[in-house]
Amino acid sequence: MNSLKRDMLSSSRVILTLAANDPSMTTPPTEQTISAPQEGRLRHRDVGVIALPIILSNSTVPLVGYVDTVVIGQQIGSAHLIGGVALAAVIFNNIYWIFGFLRMGTTGLTAQAVGAHNVSKVAANLLRALYVAGIAGVGLVLLQIPLILLFLWLMGGSEQVNTAIETYFHIRIWGAPAALANFALIGWFIGLGRADVAFILQLVLNGVNIALAMLLVFVMQWGVTGVGWAALISDVVAAGAGLWIAVGELKRRGAVIANAEVGNRQALHEMFNVNRDVVIRTASFIVVTTFFAAQGARAGDLALASNAVLLSITLIFIFMLDGFAFAAETLVGQAVGSGRVDRYRDAIRISTMWGLGFALLFSALLWFGGGTMIDFTTEDPAVRAAAREYLVWAAAIPIVGIWCYQLDGIFVGATGTAQMRDTAIISMGVFLVAWSVLTPMFGNHGLWASMLVFYVARAVTLGWCLPGLEKRKFG
């Protein structure tokens, strides 16, 4: 952790002193420009250049959770350990998810700075995000005991499940500063349109995690402890790589930045507003996902394990679909920054067209191949049978969810975060109403149906706000 903080401070000093060390940098900080994005109409290729690397890299994000489930399921096979690791991953997803503004806010603000051709703002956005990531990460480490007690109380799992959760949590939490720095770095690179670098960082992060999980569990026989250490080490390695690449990127762009730019009141106010809205929006989603996991846990270890298996498979396809939403973020943000309404509309149309096509493909793959995926994930016959029973709901998620994923990307790129906040709160309320009606009648089927209702509510409410977003941004 100390090493990571030194790296962050070192990166800041390098960025702040580039002008002094390079006599060719004579442009005042407030007048710096950055090479413009493509000036013509958007093409399918422009979306693909961003979406394809993100699809490939994002597919490895849930693959980590899937591999963790596989190594525990195949090596040990106990339902309570499968469920415990799955719930521990949900806890970290939710903790880190609340800091999703470090990724989403940084992407939108950076893309708009690129569209406005201002490299000073591009660099300042990264520094601000890294400072927040470092402070928040250290805070999570210090608060680890009350955090785990709160989540264990919320989850309501069995004693054996809770033991597995605690083992994993108290190891992985030490990587929080690095994990949050990774959010900021990946968001910044996506905002730049450097999806190739985001791909490399995700590949490093998840590749190291998967390799270490298999080594520490299969070879070293460390069990849940090995899975936790794999996650911790991969976070630190990826953060170090990202900081190194970011410094090189800023040197290449000729970054000149002063402390006044980082502390600019108007920029800080904008960042605060964006981040506040995203935090509230994300907190609403955390309530839904935590509630979903907790209800599965209360239904018993078998329901918990079957839901975990299905989610670990489905998330692979969901994260791949997010590649098109990320493309929308970057291209919409650049269009807003440059005032190009034609490119804004092109970004929405082309990215959604491709996203819908892949959503149909992924739903078909889950429907026809989901049974094989379930069998590969676990050896437990009871878990296999239960997961098959609920497979139809998992198969429906890509085609239902693609609409809200794309709308999220559009609003992130345009920094329309107030609408994201309000619609998320409404959608959470709709989910809870659906759960209260459907679950008593249909049990775990009702729980899955309530999640699909949540997706539909997100899409409908954000879609309702979309015309107003264009009017506000382009007049």
HELIX and SHEET records of a PDB file:
HELIX    1   1 ASN A    2  ASN A   21  1                                  20    
HELIX    2   2 PRO A   29  GLU A   31  5                                   3    
HELIX    3   3 HIS A   44  ASN A   58  1                                  15    
HELIX    4   4 THR A   60  GLN A   75  1                                  16    
HELIX    5   5 ALA A   79  TRP A   97  1                                  19    
HELIX    6   6 PHE A  101  GLY A  115  1                                  15    
HELIX    7   7 VAL A  119  LEU A  142  1                                  24    
HELIX    8   8 GLN A  144  MET A  155  1                                  12    
HELIX    9   9 GLU A  159  ARG A  172  1                                  14    
HELIX   10  10 ILE A  173  GLY A  175  5                                   3    
HELIX   11  11 ALA A  176  LEU A  192  1                                  17    
HELIX   12  12 ALA A  195  MET A  214  1                                  20    
HELIX   13  13 LEU A  215  VAL A  219  3                                   5    
HELIX   14  14 VAL A  224  ARG A  253  1                                  30    
HELIX   15  15 ASN A  259  VAL A  262  1                                   4    
HELIX   16  16 ARG A  265  ARG A  298  1                                  34    
HELIX   17  17 ASP A  301  SER A  338  1                                  38    
HELIX   18  18 VAL A  341  THR A  377  1                                  37    
HELIX   19  19 PRO A  381  GLU A  389  1                                   9    
HELIX   20  20 LEU A  391  GLY A  413  1                                  23    
HELIX   21  21 THR A  417  PHE A  442  1                                  26    
HELIX   22  22 ASN A  444  PHE A  474  1                                  31    
END                                                                             
